[in-house]
Each structure stands twice: as C-alpha cells, then as structure tokens.
Amino acid sequence: MLNIPVWVLRIVFSLTCGSVLFLALMPRQAVGAGSDIVNHVFAFSVLGVLARLSWPNVRTLHIYLVLLLLAAAIEVMQHFVGRDASVRDMIADGAGLLLSMLLMTAFVGQKNAPKRG
C-alpha cells in the first residue's frame, strides 16, 4: 500500500472532512465544479478513499456507513443555514462512495486493499 503514516492520512482526512462540512454549510455554494451533483460525488469519493486509507483495519462497510451518516447530517444541518436538504444530494454522496470503492480496488488492488465490510 502507501508508505504514508496513518496519522498523516488521518490529519488529511480530518482537514478534508472539515472543508467539506464548511463548504456544505455555507449559505451559498462557494466553490464548485459546475454542478452540485458533481461536487457531491467528488467530495465523497475523496472522503471514501481517505477514510479507507486512514483506517485500514476498520471494515469497509462501517467506514461507508459512517460517511453516509455524515452525508445525512450535512443535509439536516443545511436546513439551519437557509439551504435545502435533498435526497438527490444523498444519492450523489453514495455514488461518490461507490466510486471510491472502485478506485481503491483498481489502484490499491484487492490483495492490498483495506479489509472489506
């Protein structure tokens, strides 16, 4: 796998997670790739890869369930900052997590991939 210490990966994951949360809770979309759905897929695919690399001994299913809970929490919190919650956004977040699974399998390999759920 990678020769990056797990603690470094966990810091990168935490900073990325905080950035996604900050951007998601801004009153208006500040940064984007042109499409809200693309932003969701990209953000959660990055979070999924970083989480799996950061916690290699945690079951993949557990990692993705926690990230889906984060996605749901973001949608609920958006109500309090004047933004709308969307099931479509949750589906895009899930698609991003599926993409991260494919990326991990393709680039890290099944043999060296973190433990599956």
C-alpha positions in Angstrom: 0.0 0.0 0.0 1.2 3.6 0.5 4.2 4.4 2.7 2.4 7.4 4.2 2.0 7.1 8.0 -1.6 6.5 9.1 -1.5 9.6 11.4 -0.7 11.8 8.4 -3.6 10.3 6.4 -5.9 10.8 9.3 -5.0 14.5 9.5 -5.6 14.9 5.8 -8.9 13.1 6.1 -9.9 15.4 9.1 -9.0 18.5 7.2 -10.8 17.3 4.1 -13.9 16.4 6.1 -13.9 19.8 7.8 -13.6 21.5 4.5 -16.5 19.6 3.0 -18.6 20.4 6.1 -17.6 24.1 5.9 -18.5 24.4 2.2 -21.7 22.4 2.6 -22.9 24.7 5.4 -22.1 28.0 3.7 -25.3 29.9 2.8 -24.5 29.7 -0.9 -22.4 27.3 -2.9 -18.9 28.9 -2.9 -16.8 26.5 -4.8 -17.8 24.0 -7.4 -17.0 22.0 -10.5 -20.1 23.5 -12.2 -22.6 21.1 -10.9 -23.9 20.4 -7.4 -24.1 16.7 -8.1 -20.5 16.6 -9.4 -19.4 18.4 -6.2 -21.1 15.7 -4.0 -19.7 12.8 -6.0 -16.2 14.3 -5.9 -16.3 15.2 -2.2 -17.5 11.8 -1.0 -15.2 9.8 -3.3 -12.2 11.7 -1.9 -13.5 11.2 1.7 -14.1 7.5 1.0 -10.6 6.9 -0.3 -9.0 8.9 2.5 -11.1 7.1 5.2 -10.2 3.7 3.9 -6.5 4.5 3.8 -6.7 6.2 7.2 -8.4 3.3 9.0 -7.1 0.1 7.2 -8.3 -2.2 10.0 -11.9 -1.0 10.1 -14.4 -2.8 8.0 -15.2 -1.0 4.7 -18.9 -1.3 5.4 -18.5 0.5 8.7 -16.5 3.3 7.1 -19.1 3.9 4.4 -22.0 3.8 6.9 -20.3 6.5 9.0 -19.7 8.6 5.8 -23.4 8.1 4.8 -24.4 9.3 8.3 -22.2 12.3 7.7 -23.9 13.0 4.4 -27.3 12.8 6.1 -26.2 15.0 9.0 -25.0 17.6 6.5 -28.4 17.6 4.7 -30.2 18.1 8.1 -27.8 20.9 9.2 -28.3 22.7 5.9 -31.8 23.4 7.0 -30.4 25.7 9.7 -28.3 27.8 7.4 -31.0 28.5 4.8 -30.2 25.8 2.4 -32.4 22.9 1.2 -31.9 19.3 2.1 -32.0 16.9 -0.9 -32.4 13.2 -1.4 -30.6 13.7 -4.7 -27.6 15.0 -2.9 -27.6 11.9 -0.6 -27.7 9.7 -3.7 -24.8 11.6 -5.2 -22.8 11.2 -1.9 -23.5 7.4 -2.1 -22.3 7.4 -5.7 -19.1 9.1 -4.6 -18.6 6.4 -2.0 -19.1 3.7 -4.6 -16.6 5.4 -6.9 -14.1 5.4 -4.0 -14.6 1.7 -3.6 -13.9 1.2 -7.3 -10.8 3.4 -7.1 -9.4 1.6 -4.1 -9.9 -1.8 -5.8 -8.4 -0.6 -9.1 -5.4 1.3 -7.8 -4.5 -0.4 -4.5 -5.7 -3.8 -5.6 -7.9 -6.3 -3.9 -5.0 -8.1 -2.3 -3.6 -5.0 -0.6 -6.9 -3.1 -0.2 -8.1 -2.4 3.4 -10.3 -5.0 5.0 -13.8 -5.2 3.4 -17.1 -5.0 5.2 
